[in-house]
């Protein structure tokens, strides 16, 4: 058994507290935090992440945190803080399985399942393959018309919220092959997003990349924390500091958006 997995039970108990932000995992994921955090198209994207002063490890969340952000901060406190392990040996298919698998055995691969979950006005005449739909993209605030085709499908991509390369370097090397395949296909760690923005993210963590849409960052970081807790992964110090900075703004961005409307 993986030596990090005993800590997983503790982390998962704390993870249930995030239900107010992310919803049950994985059945209702995508219908609570992702939908509730769907930003208005008029919000202004930010091009880059600006480093700030390091947060103090172990500090108590401020009293002004909204409940969901406070739960995410509490769960973050359970994650070990370490440096990145070497990327040596990383291979997407060899270590995490081919994309995309039908891990829940419902007859549809995970890409089509996530498209059906995250798009609206979905056309799925054969019951599995999503042929078209509309994406209200949380990362950018754009409304994107998805149409399946050789030249159009990549307009909407499926992002691993915790990138698999990042996972490999923060603990996934010590998971079993079965656990890594589960991580790569877990709906908790998957989201339909704007294709070019997903390409820009690459394998960045919260310290190097955040969604341009500020109003979505709290849900995004909360999801990363929950994924890392579920799979006994760790965070680097800069990554943790960036997560704390985002959680410090939870509720503030939403209030500013409401005032602007």
N, C-alpha and C positions, 0 to 999 in steps of 0.2 A: 504493500500500500504506500502511496506517496507520503513523504514525511510532512508535507504541508497540509494534508487533508484533514487532520484532527482539528485544525483551526477553522476549517470550513463550516463545521457545525455551528460554532459560535457566531461566525459571520452571517450565516444564513438566518439565524434567529433575529439578528439586527436587521437583516435585509427585508424581513416581513414588514418592518415599520415603514418602508418606503411605499407601501401600497397606496397611500394617499397621493403619491407623486407619479408612480409608474404603473400601478395596478398589479394584480396577481401575475405571477410568472409561471409559464409563458402564455397561458390561455388568453388572458385579456390584454396582454401587452400590445400597445398600438391603439388601444381604445381609450386610454386614460391620459397619461402624461404626454404622449406624443400628440394626441389630438388636442388636449387642453393647451399645450404649448405651441400649437400651430400659429405662427406669427402672421401679423397683417402684412400684406404685400407692400405697404407704403413705408415699412421700416427701412432704415438706412443700413446697408452692410458695412462691416469694418474689415479692412483688407488684411490686417496682421494682428498678432498677439504681442502686446507690449509687456515685457517683464516688469515686475514690481518687487517690492521688498519681500523677503521670505517670511512666511507665516511661522508662528512659534509652535513646534510640535507639541501635541498634548493639550493645547489651549482649549478652553471651553467655548462652545459656540456662543456668540452674542445672543442676548435675550431677544433681540429684534428679529432673529431668524424666523421665517414662517415655518410651520410644523414639518412640512415635507423636506425643506432644506436642512432643518435641524436633524432630522432622521438620517439624511444623506451624510451630514457632517459626522454624526455619531458612528455611522458605518465606516466612514473613511478612517476614523481613529483606530479601527480594528485591523487595517491593512498594514503589513510590514513596509518599512521604508528602506530600500536598498538601491545600489547602483544597477545599471543595466548589465545583464549577462552578455557575453559575446553572441553575435548572430550566427556563429559557426554552426553548420548543420541544418540551418533553416531551409525547408523546402515545402512550399504550400501543399502540393498534392501528397508527397511522401509522408509528411508529418501531420497534416490536418484533413486529408482526404480530398477527393476531387470535388469540384463545384459543378452542379449543386446536387446534393443527395436528397432522397426522400426519407428523412430520418424518422418521421412520424408515421410512415407507411400509410398515408392517406391517398396514395396514387399520384401525388403531385410533388415535384421537387421544391426545395425551399425558395428558390427565386420566384416561382409562380405563387407560392403561398404568401410570400411577403408582399409581392405586388398586389395581390388580391386584398391583403390586409390594409395596406397603406394608401392605395389609390381610391378615388371615388369614381362613380359612373363607370364601373368596371364592365367590360365586355369579355365574357368567358363562356362562349357558347358550347364548347365541348366539356365544360366542367372543370378544366384544369388549366390549360394554357391561357394566360391573360393576353388578349389581342389588343386591347386599348383601355384607356382610362385617364383620369386626371390626377396629377400629383400636386398637392399643396405642400411645397417643399419647406420643411422646417429649417434646413440649413441656410437657405437664401431668401425665403419669403416669396419665391417665384411660384407661379401657377404653370405647370408644364403638362402639355398634352402628350401622353405616351401612346405610341403606335408601334406595334411589333413589326420589325423588318430589319434587313441586313444593315441598312443605313440609318435606322431610327431608334433601334432598341437601346443603344448606349446613352441616349439622352437621359434615361432613368437607370441608375445603377443601384445595386444593393451594397450598402456599406457595412463593414464590420465595425461597430462602434468602438470596440477595442480591437485595433488592427491585429491581424494574426502574427505579423512580424514582431509587433510590440509585445504581444502575449508570450511569444517564444522567448523573448529576452527578459521577461519579468515573471518567470515561473512555469510556463507551459512545457518547457523541456522536461520537467519532472513529473508531468502528468502522463497517464497511459495513453496509448494511441486512441482508444475508445473515448476517453475524456476529451482529447483534443478534437476529434471529429465532432463530438457533441458541441464543444465550444464554437466551432466554425459554422455550425448549423442551428445554433440556439436562437429562436426568435427574439430573445432578450438582447442579443448582440447584433441583430440585423435591422436595417432600416432602408427603405427605398428613398433615394435622394437624387439631387441634380448630378448628372454624370461628370461634367467638368469640375465641379466643386469637390466631388469624391476623389478625382484624380489629383487635385491639388493637395488634399489631405495626405495622401500616401499612407505611410505607417506612423504618422505623427501622433504624439500623445497630447495631453491637455496643455503641456508646457510649450509646445511648438505649433499647435493648430487648434483652433476653436471655430465653430460655425460662424460665418460672417454675420448671421442674424443674431444680434445680441439677446433678443427675447427668448431664444431657444437654448441658450447655453446652460441654464440651470438644469433643464431636463436632460440635456446631453451629458453633462458631467455626472449627474446623479445616476444615469444609466451605466456610464463607465465604472463608477464605484461599485454598483451592484454586480456587474459582470465580474469585476476583479475579485470581489468577495466570494461570489458563487464558485469560482474556479481556483481559489486560493492563490491568486496572483498578487504581486506586490506593486508598489508605486515607487518611482524615484523621488528624491526630495524636490526637484524643480516641478515635477508633475503634481505632487501633493500641494505645493504652494499655489500652483495655478488653479487647482480645484478649489482650494479654500477661497481664493480671490473671487471665483465665480459664485460660489455659494454665498459669499458675503453680499452679492448683488441680488440674490433671489428675492422676488417681490418688489424690488426697487424698479427694475426695468418694466415689469408689468404695470406698476402704478404710473410710471411715466407714460407708457403707451395709452393707458386709460385716460390720463389727463389730456393727452394730445388729440384724442378723438372728439 
